[in-house]
Amino acid sequence: MRLRARPDAPGPVPDPAAAVRDLTVDLGGEPVLRGLDLEVRGGEVLSLVGPNGAGKSTLLSALAGDLAPASGEVELWGRPIGDWHPARVARRRAVLPQAHRVSFPFTVAEVVAMGRAPWNGTPAAGEDAERIAEALALAEAESLAGRAFTSLSGGEQARVMLARIIAQQAGLVLLDEPTAALDLRHQEMVGRLCRELAERGSAVVAVLHDLDLAGAYSDRCALMDRGRIAACGKPVEVFDAERIGEVYRQPVKVETDPDTGAPRVTPVR
Amino acid sequence: MTATVEAAPEAGPLKRLAVPSAIAALLVAVLGIGVLTSGATGAFPISAGDILSSIGHRLGLGGAPVEGTGESVLWNIRFPRIVLGVLVGACLACAGTLMQGMFGNPLADPGIIGVSSGAAVGAVASIAFGLVFAGNWTISACAFIAGLITVTIVYLLSRSNGRTEVVTLVLTGIAVNGLAGALIGLFIFFADNDEITAITFWQMGSLSQATWPKILAVLPPAALGLLLAPRYARRLDLLALGERPARHLGVDVERMRIDLIVIVALLTAAAVAVSGVIGFIGLVVPHLLRMAAGPGHRALIPLSAMAGAAVLVWADLAARTVAAPAEIPLGVLTALVGSPFFFWLLRRTRRRQGGWA
């Protein structure tokens, strides 16, 4: 079975865990990403923010190895991502897609267990049960374990998929709008979860629409604008009222949360 | 729609094994009783005890042949038919399971999406043109090649952006079935009277042509397909998440797709070559099993093969006894029972998706 072919140990997350260099991606003949450079580091939460159509999800897909770049490089563990066997890539990076769809009524426990598939046939397979239980707990989805995935609400499905990603134990975690379907409490849960994964050494990249959430939970924030990175750095540095206003074409004011020191972005109404 | 699944208690490892094992035991019993009943029933009744004794005799375990012509009726007429039924049923149900997993769609079935009729075109061509390039294996080989071409066409035509819409799939099936029907008609037009009779009977789907040499002809593709299919179980589970998520979990999706197309073509060719087009087994069997044993393919694939075999043995017994001494074509019988099920499944899928759009 191919999944079991030549198990390798990913080892500790290198620095950078992943990188794009001078990356240009065309979709349908239109350039969506225009000459991007970005490095993703272990132990760090990097958020991708920006208006609709800025190229956030495309950049995430490129990091995941789903897209063939028109030019430039995407590297994983220091090697071009296209050079890796899919199974080896899967032991290093996990991807949470935007849409959650499961064709048949698999139970939540089965769906989360699918996240362990890359480790099938490796010594790490012995930890499967433990990892699945832990992932369900972290995503607050234990109580759903026996239910059919197809019977869950959108927010519950999102949490289960998050648990599947955690169970995969990847050094690079790519999350495409992980908070989209979630209520206030669970949005915060995702923020804390990203921090937890980073503390364990993973590199976490999340596409976020909520700037406050990005400001509160990320180490670095990349503000994207029409296929380029307009600014990248600590959220307090990136979230400049003038710059945000320009990129989003919506005037905003930026304040500092008196309790946490995180920037808070409010539209000027 | 998911009430049955929701009501199930938490799926522990014990339950995961217990339910499929219980179903497997039940299916073996149903199949065993079916084989004995079918062997015993007919114009020349033979008792179940005599059958067991005769089997024991042939295996060198004691026992005795059935008296008089009984032995010949049993071994030259009934057993070939039963063995063919087992093979064809297992192949059809297994092919249905693989296709449904591959398309992520419970409506996929070799008959509905036209793969069976595609394979039939190859088989009919070889009958009509009297091809013998591969001896006994000619019909199987032609059915396999035509089946392979058809699965590939259906797959390419009915997918867009890594998904298969139900409408596209069913419409592709209509188009492929239409084309296959036209080609078969064309071959009939060029065939002589004897060949026409052979083709017509064959087209309605029947096990009555079963002989040991013909079984030997379909055995290689059937065995190969049935042995290879379980290797893809885990990956088919992952494919339920979608193509990209499956790739993100390490599945070489492109490679797997090609492998599965070949396996489905092998299974369909084996099912169609001797017995013609027998519909709905590949649709109904995996679906019912999924409701009973859950959607995990590691249990579903072997259970489907067993259940398909059991269902077809019993269906054939019904086909040749309900109107005795006449015989209803088996394909007609499975279509009579299977079509209403298909209607129900269509409506249910449609309701769940909120219309076809």
Interface residues (C-beta under 8 A of the other chain):
Chain A: M1 R2 L3 A64 D66 H85 P86 A87 R88 V89 A90 R91 R93 A94 V95 P97 R101 V102 S103 F104 P105 F106 T107 A109 E110 V111 M114 G115 A117 P118 N120 A145 G146 R147 A148 T150 S151 Q168
Chain B: T2 V5 E6 A8 P9 E10 A11 G101 G104 N105 P106 R231 R234 R235 D237 L238 L239 A240 L241 G242 R244 P245 R247 H248 L249 G250 V251 D252 R255 R290 G294 P295 G296
